[in-house]
Every structure is written in structure tokens, then in C-alpha cells.
Amino acid sequence: MLTNRLTFNRKYFYLTVLFFLIEVYIAIFINDQLIRPFIGDVLVVILIYCFIKSFWKVHSQVAAISVFGFACAIEGLQYLKFVDRLGLAENKVLATILGTTFDWKDILAYALGTVIILVWESR
């Protein structure tokens, strides 16, 4: 039953807001070779994880692995040029959210973010 899983967790909600603000800061003010392309991808996995944990009671491992799978699926869509095929390349917001360029380093960043979550939650 999904209704038994709905909740509001203030700690994870505040973390969601914090990571969102960090991601916005990175997107607007940082244009380098490490923080924006790699650290930003590490943090986006943590951001999505915190969002999920803000509203649903789900085991940490399940949530973390699910977020990793979701991030990899988005990366797979980038490999397939999904944004271009749908004619959305001109939509800057969607193109930024979905991404337009496949990179194996992004998957590595998602994996690192997932490991950080799993280590943090296991302590």
C-alpha cells in the first residue's frame, strides 16, 4: 500500500533544499572541468535520494539503488539522443535537466554519489 509509505521527513526535506541550492549555484556560477561536470553529477544523485526520502518511507538501499538506476536510465537516453529525437534541443530547461551528451564519467559520478549515500546511511 502506497499510502502507508507516504510521510514527511523534515531532515531529508531540508537536505533536498540544500542540495538543490548547491546544484543551482554550480549551474549558474561554476564552469570548470571538475565541479560542474563531475561533482554536480555526484550531488544530483544525493539530491534525488533526499527528495525521495523526504516524502516516502523506503529502505535506504532500495532508494539509493533506484536513484542510481534512474540516473543511468537518463544517461542511456542521452546516449540515444532522446532530447534531439523529440525535438526538444531548443528547450534549454528540458535539455539541461535531461542532458544531451552521454559520458561514462557521469555514470561513475552517479555510482560515487550512490556509494556516499550507502556509506552515510549505514553509519
MARDOVO-38926 format. One record per residue: residue in one letter; x negated, y negated, z of N, C-alpha, C, O, CB in turn. Coordinates in steps of 0.2 Angstrom, whole numbers, padded with zeros to 4 digits, always signed. Atoms other than C-alpha are relative to their C-alpha. Glycine has a CB too. Layout:
N
aXYZXYZXYZXYZXYZ
...
//
This chain:
123
m-0004+0006+0000+0000+0000+0000-0004-0006+0000-0009-0007+0004+0005+0000+0006
l+0004+0006+0001-0007-0016-0006+0001-0005+0006-0003-0009+0008+0001-0004-0006
t-0002+0005-0005+0002-0027+0007-0004+0001+0007-0005-0003+0010+0008+0000+0002
n+0004-0001-0006-0007-0018+0021-0007-0002+0000-0011-0003+0005+0000+0008+0002
r+0007+0002+0002-0023-0023+0013-0001-0008+0000-0007-0010+0001-0003+0003-0006
l+0000+0007+0001-0019-0042+0012-0002-0003+0007+0001+0000+0012+0006-0003-0002
t+0002+0003-0006-0027-0053+0025-0003-0007-0001-0003-0009-0007-0006+0004+0004
f+0004+0006+0001-0036-0069+0028-0006+0000+0005-0005+0000+0011+0005-0007+0001
n+0006+0000-0004-0054-0069+0034-0003-0007-0001-0006-0008-0006-0004+0006-0002
r+0003+0006+0000-0060-0086+0038-0007-0001-0001-0009-0005-0005+0002-0004+0007
k+0007+0000+0001-0078-0082+0039-0002+0001-0007-0006-0003-0010-0003+0006+0004
y+0001-0001+0007-0078-0075+0021+0003-0005-0004+0000-0007-0009+0003+0007-0002
f-0003+0006+0004-0067-0089+0015-0005-0006+0000-0007-0009-0005+0006-0002+0003
y+0005+0006-0001-0080-0102+0022-0006+0002-0004-0009-0003-0008-0002-0001+0007
l+0006-0002+0004-0094-0092+0014+0002+0000-0008-0003-0002-0012-0002+0007+0001
t-0002+0001+0007-0084-0092-0003-0001-0007-0002-0004-0008-0007+0007+0003-0001
v+0001+0007+0001-0083-0111-0002-0007-0002-0001-0009-0005-0005+0004-0004+0005
l+0007+0001+0000-0101-0112+0002-0004+0002-0006-0007-0002-0009-0004+0003+0007
f+0003-0003+0006-0107-0101-0012+0002-0003-0006-0001-0004-0011+0001+0008+0000
f-0002+0003+0006-0096-0109-0024-0003-0007-0001-0005-0009-0006+0008-0001+0001
l+0003+0006+0001-0103-0126-0020-0007+0000-0002-0010-0004-0005+0001-0004+0007
i+0006-0001+0002-0120-0120-0021-0001+0002-0008-0005-0001-0011-0004+0006+0003
e+0000-0002+0008-0116-0112-0039+0001-0007-0004-0002-0008-0009+0005+0005-0001
v-0001+0006+0004-0109-0129-0044-0006-0005+0000-0007-0008-0005+0006-0004+0003
y+0006+0004+0000-0124-0138-0038-0005+0002-0005-0009-0001-0009-0003+0000+0007
i+0005-0003+0005-0135-0126-0048+0002-0002-0007-0003-0004-0011-0001+0008+0001
a-0002+0001+0006-0125-0128-0063-0001-0007-0003-0002-0008-0008+0008+0002-0001
i+0000+0007+0002-0125-0147-0063-0007-0003+0000-0009-0007-0004+0005-0004+0005
f+0006+0003-0002-0142-0151-0056-0006+0003-0002-0012+0001-0002+0000-0003+0007
i+0006-0004+0000-0154-0137-0059+0000+0003-0007+0004+0006-0009-0001+0005+0005
n+0001-0003+0006-0161-0132-0076-0007+0002-0001-0011-0001-0004+0002-0006-0006
d+0007-0003+0000-0176-0121-0074+0000+0007-0002+0005+0009-0005-0003+0000+0008
q+0001-0007+0003-0182-0104-0078+0002+0006+0005+0002+0011+0004-0007+0001-0002
l-0001-0005-0005-0178-0095-0061+0006-0001+0003+0011+0003+0004-0006+0000+0005
i-0006+0001-0005-0165-0103-0050+0007+0000-0004+0011+0004-0003+0000-0007+0003
r-0007+0000+0003-0151-0107-0063+0001+0007-0004+0007+0010-0003+0000-0005-0006
p-0002-0006+0004-0153-0091-0074+0000+0007+0005+0004+0011+0003-0004+0001-0006
f+0001-0006-0004-0158-0078-0060+0004-0001+0006+0008+0003+0008-0007+0002+0000
i-0003+0001-0007-0154-0084-0043+0008-0002+0000+0012+0001+0004-0003-0006+0004
g-0007+0001+0001-0137-0091-0049+0004+0006-0001+0009+0007+0001+0001-0005-0006
d-0003-0007+0001-0133-0073-0055+0000+0004+0006+0005+0008+0007-0003+0003-0006
v+0000-0003-0006-0138-0066-0039+0006-0002+0005+0009+0001+0008-0007+0000+0004
l-0005+0003-0005-0127-0078-0029+0007+0001-0003+0012+0001+0001-0001-0007+0000
v-0007-0001+0003-0112-0076-0041+0003+0006+0003+0009+0007+0004+0000-0001-0007
v-0003-0006-0003-0110-0058-0035+0002-0001+0007+0007+0002+0009-0006+0006-0001
i-0001+0001-0007-0111-0063-0017+0006-0005+0000+0011-0003+0005-0006-0003+0003
l-0006+0004+0000-0098-0077-0021+0006+0004-0001+0011+0003+0003-0001-0005-0005
i-0006-0004+0002-0086-0065-0029+0002+0005+0006+0008+0006+0008+0000+0004-0007
y-0001-0005-0005-0088-0052-0015+0003-0004+0006+0008-0001+0009-0007+0003+0002
c-0003+0004-0006-0085-0066-0001+0007-0001-0002+0012-0001+0003-0004-0006+0001
f-0007+0002+0002-0069-0071-0011+0004+0006+0001+0010+0005+0004+0000-0002-0007
i-0004-0006-0001-0063-0053-0011+0001+0001+0007+0007+0003+0009-0003+0006-0004
k-0001-0001-0007-0066-0051+0007+0004-0005+0004+0006-0004+0010-0007+0001+0003
s-0004+0005-0003-0058-0067+0011+0008+0002+0000+0011+0000+0005+0000-0007-0004
f-0007-0001+0001-0041-0060+0006+0002+0007+0000+0008+0009+0001+0003-0003-0006
w-0001-0007+0000-0042-0041+0006-0004+0004+0005-0010+0003+0005+0000+0003-0007
k+0003-0005-0004-0046-0028+0019-0002+0006-0005+0001+0010-0006+0004+0003+0006
v+0003-0005+0004-0058-0017+0009-0007+0001+0003-0010-0003+0005+0000-0002-0008
h+0006-0002-0003-0073-0007+0014-0005-0004-0004-0005-0005-0010-0001+0007-0001
s+0005+0004+0003-0089-0017+0011-0003+0003-0006-0005+0000-0011-0005-0002+0005
q+0003-0003+0006-0097-0004+0000+0004+0000-0006+0002-0001-0012-0002+0007+0002
v-0005-0001+0006-0081-0002-0011+0000-0007-0003+0000-0008-0009+0007+0002+0002
a-0001+0007+0003-0080-0021-0013-0007-0002-0004-0006-0005-0009+0001-0005+0005
a+0007+0001+0003-0099-0023-0017-0001+0003-0006-0003+0000-0011-0006+0001+0005
i+0001-0004+0007-0100-0009-0030+0006-0002-0005+0004-0002-0011+0001+0007+0002
s-0005+0002+0005-0083-0015-0038-0002-0007-0003-0001-0008-0009+0006-0001+0004
v+0002+0007+0002-0090-0033-0039-0006+0001-0005-0006-0002-0011-0002-0005+0005
f+0005-0001+0004-0106-0026-0047+0002+0003-0007+0000+0001-0012-0005+0005+0003
g-0003-0002+0006-0096-0016-0059+0004-0005-0005+0003-0005-0011+0005+0006+0001
f-0003+0005+0004-0086-0031-0064-0005-0005-0003-0004-0006-0009+0005-0004+0005
a+0005+0005+0002-0101-0042-0066-0003+0004-0007-0005+0001-0012-0006-0001+0005
c+0003-0004+0006-0109-0028-0078+0005+0000-0005+0003+0000-0011-0002+0007+0003
a-0005+0000+0005-0092-0027-0087+0000-0007-0004+0000-0007-0010+0007+0001+0002
i+0000+0007+0004-0093-0046-0091-0006+0000-0004-0006-0003-0009+0000-0006+0006
e+0006+0000+0004-0111-0044-0096+0001+0004-0006-0002+0003-0012-0006+0003+0004
g-0002-0004+0006-0105-0030-0108+0004-0004-0005+0002-0003-0011+0003+0006+0002
l-0004+0004+0004-0093-0042-0115-0004-0005-0004-0003-0007-0010+0006-0003+0003
q+0005+0005+0003-0107-0054-0118-0004+0004-0006-0005+0001-0011-0005-0003+0005
y+0003-0004+0005-0116-0040-0127+0004+0001-0007+0001+0000-0012-0002+0007+0002
l-0005-0001+0005-0101-0038-0138+0002-0006-0004+0006-0007-0008+0006+0004+0002
k-0001+0007+0003-0100-0057-0142+0008-0001+0001+0011-0004-0004-0002+0000-0007
f-0007+0001-0001-0082-0057-0134+0002-0007-0001+0008-0008-0004+0001+0003+0007
v-0002+0007+0000-0081-0076-0132+0000-0002-0008+0005-0005-0010-0005-0004+0004
d+0000+0002+0007-0086-0078-0151+0006+0003-0004+0009+0000-0008-0007+0002-0003
r-0005-0004+0004-0074-0064-0157+0007-0003+0002+0011-0003-0003+0000+0007+0002
l-0007+0003-0001-0059-0073-0148+0000-0007-0002+0005-0010-0001+0001+0001+0008
g+0000+0007+0002-0064-0090-0155+0000-0005+0006+0002-0010+0005+0006-0001-0004
l+0000+0004-0006-0067-0097-0138-0007-0003+0002-0008-0007+0007+0002+0004+0006
a+0007+0003-0001-0085-0103-0140+0000-0007+0001-0004-0010+0004-0005+0002-0006
e-0001+0007-0001-0079-0121-0141+0003-0002+0007+0002-0008+0009+0004-0003-0006
n-0003+0002-0007-0070-0120-0124-0006+0001+0005-0008+0007+0007+0005+0005+0001
k+0006+0000-0004-0085-0125-0113+0001+0004+0007-0003+0007+0009-0002-0007+0001
v-0001-0003-0006-0077-0119-0097+0000+0008+0000-0003+0011+0003+0007-0003+0003
l-0001-0007+0001-0072-0102-0103-0007+0003-0002-0009+0009+0000+0005+0002-0005
a+0007-0002+0002-0089-0100-0112-0005+0001+0006-0009+0005+0006-0003-0004-0006
t+0005+0000-0006-0098-0104-0096+0002+0005+0005-0003+0009+0008+0000-0007+0004
i-0002-0005-0005-0088-0093-0085-0001+0007-0002-0004+0011+0001+0008-0001+0002
l+0001-0007+0002-0088-0078-0096-0007+0001-0003-0010+0007-0003+0004+0001-0006
g+0007+0000+0003-0106-0082-0103+0000+0002-0007+0005+0005-0010-0004+0006+0004
t+0000-0001+0007-0111-0080-0121-0006+0004-0002-0007+0006-0008+0000-0006-0004
t+0006-0004+0002-0128-0071-0120-0002+0005+0004-0002+0005+0010-0006-0005+0000
f+0002-0006-0004-0132-0054-0115-0007+0000+0002-0012-0002-0002+0002+0007-0004
d+0007-0001-0003-0148-0051-0104+0000+0005+0005+0004+0005+0010-0002-0007+0002
w+0001-0005-0005-0154-0036-0095-0002-0003+0007+0000+0000+0012-0005+0005-0002
k+0002+0003-0006-0161-0048-0082+0006-0002+0004+0006-0002+0011-0004-0006-0001
d-0006+0002-0004-0143-0053-0077+0002+0006+0004+0004+0005+0009+0005-0002-0005
i-0002-0006-0003-0139-0035-0073-0005+0001+0006-0002+0003+0011+0000+0006-0005
l+0005-0001-0006-0155-0034-0062+0002-0005+0005+0002-0004+0011-0007-0002-0003
a-0002+0005-0005-0149-0050-0054+0007+0002+0004+0007+0001+0010+0001-0007-0003
y-0006-0002-0003-0132-0043-0051-0001+0006+0005+0002+0006+0011+0005+0003-0005
a+0002-0006-0005-0140-0027-0043-0003-0003+0006-0002+0000+0011-0005+0005-0004
l+0004+0003-0006-0151-0038-0032+0006-0003+0005+0005-0002+0011-0005-0005-0002
g-0006+0003-0004-0135-0048-0026+0004+0006+0004+0006+0005+0009+0004-0004-0004
t-0004-0006-0003-0126-0031-0023-0004+0003+0006-0002+0005+0011+0001+0005-0005
v+0004-0003-0005-0141-0024-0013+0000-0005+0006+0000-0003+0012-0007+0001-0002
i+0000+0004-0006-0142-0040-0002+0007+0000+0004+0007+0000+0010+0000-0008-0003
i-0007-0001-0004-0123-0038+0002+0000+0006+0004+0002+0006+0010+0006+0000-0006
l+0000-0006-0003-0125-0020+0006-0005+0000+0006-0003+0003+0012-0002+0006-0004
v+0004+0000-0005-0140-0023+0017+0003-0005+0006+0002-0003+0012-0007-0003-0002
w-0003+0004-0005-0132-0038+0026+0006+0003+0003+0006+0002+0010+0003-0007-0004
e-0006-0003-0003-0116-0029+0029-0002+0007+0004+0002+0008+0009+0005+0002-0005
s+0002-0006-0004-0125-0013+0036-0003-0002+0006-0004+0003+0010-0004+0004-0004
r+0004+0002-0007-0134-0023+0050+0005-0001+0005+0002-0002+0011-0004-0006-0001
//
